Amino acid sequence: MFKNLKITCDQATTICDKNQYGEATIADKLKLMLHFLSCKICSLYTKQNNTLTKIYKSHSKSCKKSIPCLSEEEKMAFKISLQEKKG
């Protein structure tokens, strides 16, 4: 039974990412918590990931207040750059 609760670090980071967007199930969260008991690196990853998300969210709120626009020259340069990369 406990074999099903053991996950790899790869799976733990995936669950961590899903959890941030509210997509992790209760079973996923339980597996993650149990994994943290034996893996401090994944625990640290989760803390850092949460911190980055909070920073991003606070920054995005301030960005939404201003409406950044590209000039026509910048738009054209961007289009040319994309076309060159396509082939």
Summary of the structure (lengths in Angstrom):
residues: 87
radius of gyration: 20.1
end to end distance: 53.0
largest distance: 62.3
contacts: 187
relative contact order: 0.10
helix: 80%
strand: 0%
